[in-house]
Amino acid sequence: MTTKLCFVINSLEGGGAERVISNLANHFSYKNCSVTMICLNTAQVKYQINKSVKIVNLVERKDSQNLLNRIRYAYLTFYRLLSLLKKEKPDCTICFMTSANIWAGLCCMILGLPYLVSERNTLDSTILQYNKLLQWFIFHIYRKSKAIVLPAFGMFRGFKRIKQFEKLNNFETIHNPINQFVKPNKETVNDKAFILSVGRLSREKGFDLLIDAYSHLRAPNVDLLISGEGPERENLEKQIKDLNLTGKVKLIGFKSNLQDYYAQAEVFVLSSRNEGYPNVLVEAMGMGCACVAMDCEFGPSEIIEHGINGFLVAKEDIEELSLSIDKILNNSHLRSEFSAKAKSINKTNSIELISANWEQLIMS
């Protein structure tokens, strides 16, 4: 009998959680499962999805700032999701990120269907921002789930900061699988050697810290490329101009050929103020990048062993970040050593190994 699975997320427009859920949906569809991907919001799909995976968009949001529209969107999301899950009757529903966890978890509770929830970001930017009533509501949805899946073990500590969540004992840690890129193109992506960073242009990603650190480097022939889009673009452009780094620090936007950039980068830098479990760091290491990461909550310390397969830098320590980048740029032996050891993540975070862990949870 074919196993029916539903995956639920806000959208597949781009981001680490979106990439992980896409890879999992593809993996299970290849295992002859019937897979439906439910997106709460209509948006462009930025990831390659197997043709056998059915994609359903629930609501096309326009002006969500208007109170009446917000009420209308909430009603449509709930009604359409409830109707779809009632029709599909999945053997398990796998939800990613807080809002999808809430909506899908509530619908599954009403219908008596099994479900898994998964937080992908630090709780400081999700559950801890909600009022006590909504936290109480989330607690009961999460308590009834088969498991609360976290990509980094350290995220468990975040839940313990909320008193009622201390009672939960259904946590599971499953790291993110490494993305399998196509073979890199040998065509040069930048006319100079470059440092690379990737992520949404938002404050928590700390690109302002990275630009500051770069400004202290004595590396006239090495550019800094930052791939991604987001609300901080204008502020970052102003910072680049103010530091006289125009033409050296380049905001190159969202790239579908990231493998080419990873393959050619001298150093990859993760400068985040907080993370859930940084996909881009895993991807960079898998491609053999020598990496420097800020030791933020959560994930980098579970990926990098300081001085062995990369450098860990204290959170928001711009001086140490600059020195660590400089050490790698000016020591080809160290760069090669970090590169070789980083590639072991292709085994520890393989899609086969990670998916087996998910499969065990789903089928239990």
C-alpha positions in Angstrom: 0.0 0.0 0.0 1.4 3.4 -1.0 2.3 5.8 1.8 0.7 9.2 1.5 2.7 12.2 2.8 1.8 15.9 2.9 4.5 18.5 3.4 3.4 21.9 4.5 5.4 25.2 4.4 4.7 28.9 3.8 6.1 28.9 0.2 9.0 27.6 -1.8 10.3 31.0 -2.8 13.8 30.6 -1.4 15.6 29.8 1.8 17.2 27.1 3.8 14.1 25.4 5.1 12.5 25.5 1.7 15.5 23.8 0.2 15.4 21.0 2.9 11.7 20.3 2.5 12.1 20.2 -1.3 14.9 17.7 -1.0 12.9 15.5 1.4 9.7 15.7 -0.8 11.8 14.6 -3.8 13.5 11.8 -1.8 10.2 10.3 -0.7 8.6 10.6 -4.1 11.5 8.5 -5.5 10.6 5.9 -2.9 7.2 5.5 -4.4 5.4 7.5 -1.8 2.4 9.7 -2.8 3.7 13.2 -2.0 1.8 16.5 -1.9 3.6 19.8 -1.2 1.2 22.3 0.3 2.3 26.0 0.2 0.2 28.3 2.4 1.1 31.3 0.2 1.3 31.4 -3.6 4.9 32.3 -4.7 7.4 31.4 -7.3 9.0 27.9 -6.8 12.8 28.4 -6.6 13.7 24.8 -6.2 13.7 21.7 -8.5 10.7 19.6 -7.5 10.1 16.1 -8.9 7.2 16.0 -11.4 5.4 13.3 -9.3 5.2 15.7 -6.4 1.8 17.5 -6.4 2.2 21.2 -5.5 -0.9 23.0 -4.0 -0.9 26.7 -3.3 -3.6 27.7 -0.8 -3.9 31.5 -0.9 -2.5 34.3 -3.0 -1.8 37.2 -0.6 -1.8 40.8 -1.7 -2.4 43.5 0.9 -1.9 41.5 4.1 -1.5 44.7 6.2 -5.2 45.5 6.0 -7.0 43.9 9.0 -10.0 42.7 7.0 -7.7 41.0 4.5 -5.7 39.4 7.3 -8.9 37.9 8.7 -10.0 36.8 5.2 -6.6 35.2 4.5 -6.6 33.4 7.9 -10.1 32.0 7.2 -9.2 30.9 3.7 -5.9 29.3 4.8 -7.7 27.3 7.6 -10.7 26.2 5.5 -8.7 25.2 2.4 -6.0 23.4 4.4 -8.6 21.5 6.5 -10.5 20.5 3.3 -7.4 19.4 1.5 -6.1 17.3 4.4 -9.5 15.8 5.0 -9.6 14.8 1.3 -6.0 13.5 1.2 -6.0 11.7 4.6 -2.2 11.5 4.6 -0.4 8.8 6.7 1.7 11.7 8.0 1.9 15.5 7.6 5.3 17.1 7.9 5.2 20.8 8.7 8.2 23.3 8.5 8.4 26.6 10.2 6.1 28.1 12.9 3.1 29.4 10.9 2.8 26.2 8.9 3.2 24.2 12.1 0.3 26.1 13.7 -2.1 25.9 10.8 -1.3 22.3 9.7 -1.0 21.0 13.3 -4.4 22.5 14.2 -6.1 21.0 11.2 -4.5 17.6 11.9 -5.6 17.7 15.5 -9.2 18.4 14.4 -9.1 15.5 11.8 -7.2 13.1 14.1 -4.3 12.8 11.6 -0.7 12.2 12.6 1.7 15.1 12.1 5.3 16.2 12.7 6.3 19.9 13.3 9.7 21.3 12.7 11.2 24.6 13.9 14.0 25.8 11.5 15.0 29.1 13.1 16.1 30.3 16.5 13.1 30.8 18.7 14.1 34.4 19.4 12.7 35.3 16.0 9.6 33.0 16.2 7.8 31.7 19.2 9.5 33.9 21.8 8.1 37.0 19.9 4.5 35.8 20.4 2.2 36.7 23.4 1.6 34.2 26.2 -1.8 33.1 24.8 -0.4 32.2 21.4 2.5 30.4 23.1 0.0 28.4 25.1 -1.8 27.5 21.9 1.4 26.5 20.1 2.5 24.4 23.1 -0.7 22.2 22.8 -0.2 21.8 19.1 3.4 20.8 19.5 2.6 18.5 22.4 0.2 16.5 20.3 2.7 16.1 17.4 4.6 12.8 16.8 7.8 14.8 17.2 9.2 18.3 17.2 12.1 18.1 14.8 15.0 20.5 15.3 17.9 20.7 12.8 20.4 21.6 15.6 20.6 20.0 19.1 21.3 23.4 20.6 17.8 24.7 19.6 16.5 22.5 22.4 17.8 25.0 24.9 15.8 27.7 23.2 12.6 25.9 24.1 13.6 25.6 27.7 13.4 29.5 27.9 9.6 29.2 27.7 8.4 27.7 31.0 5.5 25.6 29.7 7.7 24.1 26.9 9.9 22.6 29.6 7.2 19.9 29.9 7.7 18.7 26.3 9.7 15.5 25.8 9.0 14.7 22.1 12.0 16.6 20.6 14.1 15.0 17.9 17.3 16.4 16.3 17.8 15.7 12.6 20.5 17.8 10.8 19.8 19.2 7.4 20.8 17.1 4.5 23.5 18.4 2.1 22.2 19.7 -1.2 23.4 17.8 -4.2 24.5 20.4 -6.8 25.1 19.8 -10.4 28.8 19.7 -11.4 30.3 23.2 -11.2 30.9 25.1 -14.4 34.6 26.1 -15.0 33.7 29.5 -16.4 35.0 32.2 -14.1 32.2 33.9 -12.1 34.3 36.9 -10.9 37.3 38.6 -12.5 39.2 38.5 -9.1 39.7 36.1 -6.3 36.8 36.4 -3.9 35.4 35.7 -0.4 31.8 34.4 -0.5 28.8 34.7 1.7 25.2 33.6 1.0 21.9 34.3 2.6 18.9 36.5 2.9 19.8 40.2 3.2 18.4 40.6 6.7 19.8 41.8 9.9 20.1 38.3 11.5 22.5 37.2 8.8 25.1 39.8 9.9 26.3 40.9 6.5 27.0 44.4 8.0 29.4 42.7 10.3 31.1 40.9 7.5 31.4 44.1 5.4 33.0 45.8 8.4 35.4 42.9 8.9 36.3 42.9 5.1 37.1 46.7 5.3 39.9 45.8 7.8 41.5 43.3 5.5 44.6 44.1 3.5 43.6 42.2 0.4 43.3 44.6 -2.5 43.0 41.8 -5.0 40.2 39.9 -3.3 36.6 40.9 -3.6 33.7 40.1 -1.3 30.6 38.6 -3.0 27.3 38.3 -1.1 24.5 36.3 -2.7 20.9 36.8 -1.7 18.1 39.3 -1.6 16.2 40.9 1.3 15.1 44.0 3.2 18.6 45.1 4.2 19.9 45.6 0.6 19.6 49.4 0.8 21.3 49.7 4.1 24.1 47.4 3.0 24.6 49.4 -0.2 24.9 52.6 1.8 27.5 50.9 4.1 29.5 49.7 1.1 29.5 53.3 -0.3 30.4 54.9 3.0 33.4 52.5 3.4 34.5 53.3 -0.1 34.1 49.6 -1.1 32.1 50.1 -4.2 33.2 47.6 -6.8 34.9 45.4 -4.2 31.9 44.3 -2.1 29.3 43.1 -4.5 25.6 42.2 -3.7 25.1 39.7 -6.5 21.5 38.7 -5.7 19.9 35.2 -5.7 22.0 32.8 -7.8 20.7 29.5 -9.2 24.3 28.4 -9.9 25.7 28.7 -6.4 27.9 25.6 -7.0 30.1 27.7 -9.3 30.6 30.3 -6.6 31.3 27.8 -3.9 33.8 26.0 -6.1 35.8 29.2 -6.9 35.7 31.0 -3.5 38.9 31.4 -1.6 36.9 31.5 1.7 33.3 31.1 2.7 32.1 33.2 5.6 28.9 32.8 7.8 28.5 36.0 9.8 25.1 35.4 11.3 23.8 36.8 14.5 21.5 33.7 14.8 20.7 30.6 12.9 18.6 27.4 13.1 21.1 25.2 11.3 22.9 27.0 8.5 22.4 25.2 5.2 24.8 27.5 3.3 27.6 26.5 5.7 26.9 22.8 5.1 26.8 23.4 1.3 30.0 25.4 1.2 31.9 22.7 3.2 30.5 20.0 1.0 31.9 21.8 -2.0 35.3 22.0 -0.3 35.3 25.7 0.8 37.6 26.7 3.6 35.1 28.3 6.1 34.9 30.8 8.9 31.7 31.0 10.9 30.5 33.1 13.8 29.6 30.9 16.8 26.0 32.0 16.9 22.9 30.1 18.2 22.4 27.6 16.7 24.3 25.2 14.5 27.8 26.4 13.6 29.4 24.7 16.6 27.8 21.4 15.6 29.2 21.7 12.1 32.7 23.2 12.6 35.4 21.9 14.9 37.5 25.0 15.4 40.9 24.8 13.8 40.2 21.3 12.4 37.8 21.8 9.5 37.3 25.6 9.7 37.4 28.6 12.1 34.7 29.4 14.7 34.6 33.1 15.8 32.8 34.6 18.8 29.5 36.1 17.9 29.7 39.6 16.5 33.5 39.8 17.0 34.5 41.7 13.9 38.2 41.9 14.7 38.5 38.1 15.1 36.4 37.5 12.0 38.7 39.7 10.0 41.9 38.0 11.4 40.4 34.5 10.7 39.6 35.3 7.1 43.1 36.8 6.7 44.7 33.6 8.1 43.0 31.5 5.5 43.7 33.9 2.6 47.4 34.0 3.4 48.0 30.4 4.2 47.4 28.0 1.2 48.3 24.9 3.3 45.7 25.8 5.9 43.2 26.5 3.2 43.8 23.1 1.6 43.6 21.3 4.9 40.3 22.9 5.9 39.0 22.2 2.4 39.8 18.5 2.5 38.4 18.0 6.0 35.2 20.0 5.3 34.2 17.5 2.6 33.5 14.8 5.2 30.2 16.5 5.7 29.1 14.9 2.5 28.9 11.6 4.4 27.6 12.8 7.8 24.8 14.9 6.2 24.1 12.8 3.1 20.4 12.9 1.9 20.3 9.1 2.3 21.3 9.2 6.0 19.2 12.2 6.9 16.2 10.9 5.0 16.5 7.5 6.8 16.1 9.4 10.1 13.0 11.2 8.8 11.6 8.0 7.5 12.0 6.3 10.9 10.0 9.1 12.5 7.3 9.2 9.8 6.7 5.5 9.8 6.8 5.0 13.6 
